[in-house]
Each structure stands twice: as C-alpha cells, then as structure tokens.
Amino acid sequence: NLNELINYLKQMTKFQIKTLRHIFMTRLYGYSHFASYLSIFHHQQDDTNKSDEDIEKIVYEGTMAKQEAETKLENHNYLNDLNERINNLQKDNDELTSKLKVAQIQLEDNEYKIGILETEINLLQEQRNFNNVRIGDVTDVEWRDDDENNSTQLVKDIKKLNRALNKITEVKRNVKEIKKETVTELFSSLGCNTTIKDKQMKLVLVAALQQKLIRCIIDNAKYYFEHANTGISQVQNISVDNLEAAILFKTEDLIKLTTRFEDTYSVTGENSRTLPTT
C-alpha cells in the first residue's frame, strides 16, 4: 500500500533515491517520446493516404528512443560504480601516504639517535685509548676498584662527564629556531666544513658544542692555576679557594725533587718507577 511505499522510500540512501529518480526520469523521457510518436500515428490514421511504411517508421523510432534511454541509464550506473571505486582507491592512497610519513619521521629520529650514540662511542674509545697510554707509563701499580686513580673508575667518570655534556649540549629534533649566524661562526672557529643546510648539521652541532664547552673549561682551569700560585709557599697561608692549585704545584715540586733524587743516587728500584713523571 501507499504507507509501506513511503516507509520504504524513507529507508533508501541518497544514492538509491538519486538512482531511482534518474530511472523514473529516463523512463518518462522515453515514454514521452514514444507517446508523441503514437499521437502522430493516431493523427495520421485518419489520413487514408498514409502508407504502412510511415507507421513502421514511427514504431521503430519509438523503440530506438526507449533503447537510447535504457543505455543512458546503464552508463549512469557504470559511472557511479567507477566513481565509488576511485574514491576508495584515493582513501587507500591517503592512508598509505600518512603511514609513509610516520615511518619517515621514525627513520630520521632513529638515524639521529644512532648518530648521537656513534659520537659517544667514538669519544669513549678515544678516552680509553688515551687512558691506556697514560696507565702504561705507570708499572706495578694496583688500585682498588673504588680508588679514583683506578682506570675502571676513570672510565666511569668519563662516561658521567659525557652524559652531562650531552644533556647540556643536546639539540632537540623539533627545535623551532636555531641562530644560523652563530652556528656558522662556531663551525668556522673549529675548522668544520659542515654548513647549516647539511642533513647531519644538528649532530655535528652537538659535537661542536661539546668541544667548545670542554675548551672553555680547560681555558678557565688553566687561567685559574696560572693566577692562583701566589701566596702558597706556606701551607698555613693557602686559602680554601686555592687548595687545588696548591696541590698541583706541590705535586709538581715533589716530582721534580723525586726525579732529582733518582738521578743523583741512581735509584732504579720498583718503587721509584711507580712515581709519575713530567
């Protein structure tokens, strides 16, 4: 009945309603042309001189009009299916593009972390080689594991210093602004050929900042020891601020005296060989 038809129409999707409307319009278009041909046919029936060939032509044209309308409907449905497939393919392409961008960001982040780790490894290897050379100059000496002169403890201290340097000089991946002129000036002062546009610029910047910081510490320490050697001839007169400098200078004096003692008395015992030399 009519109510059931109305309910059924309400449940249809927009695409179904649009297709149904197109079907009705196509049918009406075909039938209207066919009706016009029939009307002409009826009007011409009164004309006794109308030949059978004209009648057949009218019927043929009406049939062709109907077939043309049906063909248009089929083409319309085919285009709708094709558009739906294109939309689905576009969605799949957008999803794959989004996943590719995420993977690219993760890859760059991993490359950045790998670069940091390689820098830390190289630094530790250089420090280890340096320490092995320094330790090789002293023979027959055994230090406890908790002794600050033990090579193991020294490596731990170097690692701790390296972590502190990384924390201070770390360059974030998503940093919004970098002073390009300052970075260029820093690279130039260190003889570095890396430019601000290079892919590994941030990684090199970390190493450059660490080197700059270490040089600054060394320069300040050198200045301190060079200007803190006054007033340390008497132990009781040494201020708290100059204790480190006093220990250094007294150690140097002790080394000089020990070396002189060894040269004078030709002492070649194992104990004398364990003392540091300048």
Secondary structure, DSSP 4 states (H G I P E B T S, - for coil): -HHHHHHHHHTS-HHHHHHHHHHHHHHHHHHHHHHHHHHHHHHHHT-TT--HHHHHHHHHHHHHHHHHHHHHHHHHHHHHHHHHHHHHHHHHHHHHHHHHHHHHHHHHHHHHHHHHHHHHHHHHHHHHHHHHHHHHTS-S----TT-TTSHHHHHHHHHHHHHHHHHHH---TT-S---HHHHHHHHHHTT----TTSTTHHHHHHHHHHHHHHHHHHHHHHHHHHHS-TT-SSGGG--GGGHHHHHHHHHHHHHHHHHHHHHHHT---HHHHTS---
